[in-house]
Amino acid sequence: MHPLYGRAMLVWERPEPPDRPTPAPLSRERIVRAAIRLADADGLDAVSLRKVAAALDVGPMRLYGYLATKEELLDLMLDAAHAEIRPSGTGWREVLRSLAESTRQTAHRHEWLADLLGGRPQLGPNTLATSEAVLAGVGDADLETVVPAISAVNAYVTGAVRREIAERRAERASGLDKAQWQAAFGPYLLRTFATGRFPALAAMVHDGPHLDADRSFDAGLDFLLDGIEACLTRAETGPPTGS
């Protein structure tokens, strides 16, 4: 069970301790900013209450007046990242595209976000504000279609950014960029395709489109939004005559 469940107050509701200017001023905002700096530099493995306290030049016990566990710190970090996700636009399609693009851009600025998306309670004030902006932005579109459509967009973005971030990390770990990777493994693929065992895959590699990450993301998002539009159209017009 998540440690937040069953608490009388979630971390966003609990008041902070009275301000203590010495030996160092502290607040949840300062704690979260320090944790994000650590995570931006070295990933979530670099984030612990002890390391955050050291970055703030305070004792670890001082942090416990502001949050109870590392899990709460991760929830606060996730919510802080949502402050950078600002969907906008006119009409459901623009709003959902903006949601997808803004979430992806935020995850590229904070790679650790890819590890938290979809796996933690979405209850913080910034997260709720993002959801409110999306629902308000889609207007009076049919909620029976729009609600699962928003979930589908979020799932697509989560999967896409996790793949992109995983590829970034693998590239850094291997020390090979895309061209170097192709030079290293290309001959193996050529030998494998020459066996004739994978004709469809060989045709895709030789003749298919080779999209960069931006174009691939946009193309997949367009496929998804086109499908949502078809569903909304059916909901508005009803089933075909004679069905």
N, C-alpha and C positions, 0 to 999 in steps of 0.2 A: 504494500500500500504506500502511496506517495505520502511523505511526512507532513504535507500540508493538510491532507484530508483529516477531518476530525478535530482540527484546531478551532477554537472559538473565534479567532481572528486570523486572517491571512496576513502576510507580511505587509501588504499595502495598506491594511487597516490599522495596524498597530502603531501607536505614537512612538516617536523617537525619544531617546533619553534627553534630558535637559542639556543644552549646549555647554561644553567644557572647553574653554579656549586654551587651556594648558593640560598636558604638555603639547598637544596638537589638536586643533579643531577637527571634528569628525561629523559625518552625516552619512546616511545611506547613499546619497548621490556621490559623495567623494569615494566611498567604498566601491560602488559599482564602476565608477570611472577608472579607478585603479585596477580593478579586476579586468575590465575591458582592455586596458593597455597591455596587461600581461597576456591576455588571450590573443590579442592582435599580433603580438610579437612572437609568441611561442605556442599558441593553441590552448585548448582547455586543460591539457595536462599541467600547464604552468599555473593554473588557478587553484589555490587553496586558501583557507582563511589565514593560515600562517604566512604565506607568501604575500597576500594582500596586505596584511598588517605590517609586514616588513617594508613593503613599498610605501606605506603611509607613515612609517616610522613610529608605530604605536605597538603596544603589546597585543597579542592575539585575543586576550580576554576582553579587551575594549570593544571588539567587533560584536561580541555576543549581546550587547545591549541593543544592537541595530538589526541583527538577524540571528536566527537560531542554528542554522545548518548551512552547509555548502549548497544543498538543494535550493534553499531560499535564495542564495546568492545567484545561482544559475537562472532562477526564475526572474530575478530582478535584471540580470544582464539581458535575457531574452526580451523583456519588456522594454528596456532601454533601446535595444536595437529596433524595436517596432516604432519608436519615435521617428526613425528615419524613413519608414515606409509610409508614403503619403499618396494614396490613390486619388486620382482626380479625373476629370473629363465629363463629357455630356453623354448620357445614355449608357446602357449596361456594357456595351462592347468596349467603349473607351475606358470605362472605369475598371473592368476586369483586365484589360491589357495593361493599364497603368499599375494596377495591383501587382501583376506578374513581373513587369519590368522593374518596378521599384523594389520589390522583394529580392529579385536577382541582384540588382545593383548593390543593395545593402549587404547581401551575403558575400559579394565579391570584396567589399570593403572589410568585412568581418568574417573571415572564413569559418570561424568556430560556429557561426550561426547555422551553417548547414548541418552541424551535429545536433542542434537543438530543435530545429523546425519539425513540427509534427509529433514531437515526443514528450512535450511538457504541457502542463495546464496553461491555457491561453486566457488568463484572468486579470492580468495587469491593466492599469488605466490606459497605457499607450496601445496595448493590444486591442482592448475594447474600443478605443477610439478609431483604430484602423478598421475594425469590423463595422462600426457604426458608419464610417465614411463610405464603405463599399455598399452597404445595404441602402443608405440614403441615396447614393449615386445611381444605383440601378433603377430608381424611380418606382413606377407602378407595374413593372414587369411581373409576370406570374411567379409568385414565390415558390410554387410547387416545382418549377423548373429552375429558378434562379438560385435557390439555396443549394441544391446538389451541384449546380453549375459552378458556384463559388468554391465548393469543396473540390470539384474536379480541377479547377485552375490551381488551387493551393497544392493539390497532390502533384500536378504536373510540374509546377515550379520547384517543389521540394525535391522531386526526383531529378530534375534537370540540374539544379545547382549542386546537389550532392555528387552527381557524376562529374560535373565540371571541376568542383573543388578536389574530388578524388584524383582526377587527371593532373591537376596542378601539383598536388602533393606527390604523386608518383613521379612526375617529371623532375621535381626538385630532389627527390630521394635518389633517382637513378642518375641524375646529372646529365640526362639526354633531353634535348629539345625534340620537337616533332620530326624535323629533318634528320637528325642523328638517329632517332628511333627507327625511322623508315630505312635508313642506310644499314642499321644493324640487323633488322628483322625482315627486311624486304626479300633478300635471297631465300630465306626459309619459306616464305609465302609463295614465291615463284615456284620453288621445287614442289611444294605441296599441291598447288593448283595444277601443275603439269601432270599429276597423276590422274586427273580427270574425275576425281572423287567428289569435288565440290564445284560443279559447273555454275550453279546460280550464284554462289559466293564469289567465284572468280569474275563473273560478269559484272557483279556489283562493284568490286574493287577496281576493275579495269574501266568500266563504262559509266558507273553511277556518279551522281553529283558528289563532290567533295566539299562539303560546306564547313565553314569555320563555326566556332561556338555560337557567335551572335546570330548568324543566318540559320543555323540549325534550330536554335531556340525560337526564333521568330516563326520559322516554318511550322514547327510543332504547335506553337501557340495558335497560329492561324487555323490549322486543322481542327483544333479543339474549339475555338470560338465559332468556326463555321458550323460545327456540329451542334453547339448550343443554340445558334441562330435558327437552325432547322427545327430543333425541338420547340423553341419559343413560337415559331411560325405555326407549327402544328397545334400548339396549345391555343393560339389565338383564332385559328381558322376552323379547328375541329377536324375530325377524320374525313378522308376523301368521300365524296358522294358515292353511294352504292356499296360502301364497305360494311 
